[in-house]
Every structure is written in C-alpha cells, then in structure tokens.
Amino acid sequence: MTMKIDLQDIEIKTRMALHQDGLDEILVGLSLGIMAIFFLDFRLSIAMIAGCAIQILLKPACRRRITYPRVGYAKLAESKDKVTSRKIFVLAIVLILIGAGLFFVSQLRWLLPPYLGIVLAGITLAQVWRAAHTYDYFIISLFLASGLAGLLLISLDYEPRIATAIQGWALAGLLIPIGIIRLNLFLRKYPKPA
C-alpha cells in the first residue's frame, strides 16, 4: 500500500512552524520605522542602511537565541552552486526592480507610497511563494493596502515623502504589536528547555 504525501502541505507546515515566533513582524516593523526617516530626508541614507542591517544581522541572531533552542533547527544540504546562483538571481531581480522603481518614482513622486507597498508585498510573496499560508496573504494585503493609504494621504495634500514616512511608521505600528503577540504565544507554547 502506497501512502500519498503532500509535499507542499509539509513545506507550509514547516515554514509556519519556523516563523511562528513573531520575529519577522517585529524586525520588519523596526526596519520600516527606521527607514521611514530616510523618506523624510533622502540625505539620511544611514536610516535605510540601519533598517537593512536589522534584517541581515539581528534576525539570524534572534533566531539562534530564541527560536532554534525551542523548536530545533535543521539545514537541508543543497549544492553550493545552486544556492549561490539562486542568491545572485534574486539579488539581481531585486536590484533591477528597485533601480527601475526609483527611476520612475523620482520622475513621479506620488508613486512612492504604492511602490513601497508593492515592493514589500513582492518581497513577502517571493519568500513564501511555494508555501504560502492565509496569514502570509494577510501580510501581503496589509502592505498593498498601505500603498493605497499613502495615495490617500497624498490626495489630502501631504507631500509624497511625508506620506511614505507615515506609511512606514503605520506599518511598524501594526507589525510590531502583531509580532509581540505572536512571540508571547510562542514563548508560552515552547518554554526554553533546561
């Protein structure tokens, strides 16, 4: 008798188990809150760098300290060529999209809020492409809605850069509490082993 295995279901459950700690929401919220300063004054590019550094440096450290001791960690072996080529491909696509977007946005500044919402939704969708859960679609919808809210602010005579900064802070104000609630539930469900 053969057993039918749904690999996509297993992948969804595995990804959701590893991301139930709320760290993604907290750190993305912190990043957006800091990056919003950049939109107020484009000369403050250090805010953009600091926001990215949170994702690159702080996220793995938090996962090693909080998540992995509670739920474990396993890394599947992949060929280095495959991993490197995938990273280069994703980085190239992201840079092309950001570069093209910034060119068009610099010409039409009112596109800045929807552009930010679309980029955030696209990054989220790229991360969960094969293993998306209802919660992921909620977050993607939140990012897209923030772009529309930014357009609404512009229609109310806010400058595009200020509307985009407000958009970043509003997303941070929503994501950080969601992340804290999820982290609290995670810590209760998985106390640190002795």
N, C-alpha and C positions, 0 to 999 in steps of 0.2 A: 504494500500500500504506500503510495507516494503522498507526501504532505505538501500542500501548496503554500509557499512562503511569499508574503507580500513585502518585498524589499523596501519599497517606498514607505510603507507604514512603519517599518523598523527604523528607517532613516529619520522619519518625522519624530518618532518617539525618542530616539537617541538624541537628536538635536534639541528637542524640547527639554529633555532631562538635563542636558548640559547648560541650557540657557534659562533655567527656571530661577536662577539666583537673583535676578533683577539688576545685575551689574551692568548689563548692556544699556538699560534705560538710564541708570544713574550716570554712567560715564558719558553717554551721548548727550544727556541733558547738561552735564557740566561743560562738555566741549562746546555745545551750542551757546550756552550762556556766556562763555569766554569769547567765542568767535563773534558774537553779536557786537562786541566792542569794535572789531575791525570794520564792521559796516557803518558805524558812526563816523569813523575817520580812517580812510583807506591807508593812511601813513602808518597806522598802528598794526602793521603786519605781524608783529610779535604775538598779538592775540590769536591770530589764525594758526601760527606755529604752535603756541601753547595748547590750543584746542586739539590739534592733531596729535601732539605729544601725549596727551591724556589717553587717547585711544591706543597709541603704539606702545607706550611704556607702562602706564598704570593698569590697563586692562589685564595683560598677562600676569602681572604681579598679584593683582587682586584674585584672579582665578586660582593661582598657585596657593595662595594663602587661605582663601575662603572656600572655594568650590571643590577643588580636587581632593582635599583631605576628607571631605564629607561624602562625595559620590564616586571618587576614583577617577582615574584618567588612563586612557589607552590611546596610543597613536598607531594608526594602521600604517604599515610600510608602503611607501609609494616610491617609485623611481625618482631620483633627484632631477633627472631631465624633465620628467612630466610636471613636477612641482614648479621648477624654475620657469619652464615655458608657460605654464598657466599663470604664474605671478606676473611675468612680463606682459602677457597678453592682457590681463585685467588692468594692469597699471597703464598700459598704452591706451586702452579704451577710455579709462577714467581721465587721463590727461587730455586726450583728444576732446572728450565731452566738456571738460571744464574749460579748456582753452577756447573751443568754439563758443561755448556758452558765455564766457566772459567777454569775448569779442562782441557778440550780439547784444549782451546786456550793457556794455559800455556805450553802444550806439542808442539803445532803447532802455534807459534806466528803469522804466516802470516794469520791465520783465524780471527784475532782480528777485522779488518775493516768490513768484511762481517757479522761477528757475531753481531757487534754493529748495523749494518743496519737491520739485521733480527730481533733483539730484539726490536728495535724501531718500526719497521713495525708491529711486533706481538702485541706490547702493543697498538698501534693505532687501529689495527684490532679488538682486544678484546674490546676496548671501543666503537666501532661503529658497532659491529657485526650484530645486527639486524636492525640497522637504518643507514646503510652506504649511503653516497651521493657521487657523482662524485668527489667532492672536496677531500673527505677522501681518495679515491683511488689515487688521485694525490699525496697527502702527503705520503701515503704508498709507492708509486712508487719512490718518492724522497728519502726516507730512504733506500730502496733497491738499488737504483742507487748509493747512497753514499757508500755503501759497495763495489760495483764493482769499483768505482773510487778509493777507498782505496787500492783494489788489484792492480789497475793500478799503483798507486804510489809505491807500494812495488815492482812491476816488473821494475820500474825505479830506483831501488836501494835505496829507502827510507826505514828506519827501520820501522817495523810494528807499534811500539808505536808512532813514529812521524807521520806516515801515518794516524793513528787513531785520533791523536790530530788534524791534518789538516782536517780530515773528520768532526770532531765535530765543528771546527771553521767555515768550509764551510757551514754546515747545519745551524749554528747560523746566518751566514751572509745572508742566503737565507730566513730563517724563520722569523727573527726579522723584516726586511722590509715588508714582506707579512703581518705580524701581525699589524704593524703600519698602513699600508694602510687600512686594514680591521677595525682597531679601529677608524681611522679617519672617514671612511664611516659610521660606527656605531654611532659615536657621532653626526654626521650631521643628520643622519636619525632619531635618538632618542635623542633630546636635553633633558637635565635634567629638570624634572618638577619643577615648582616653589614650 
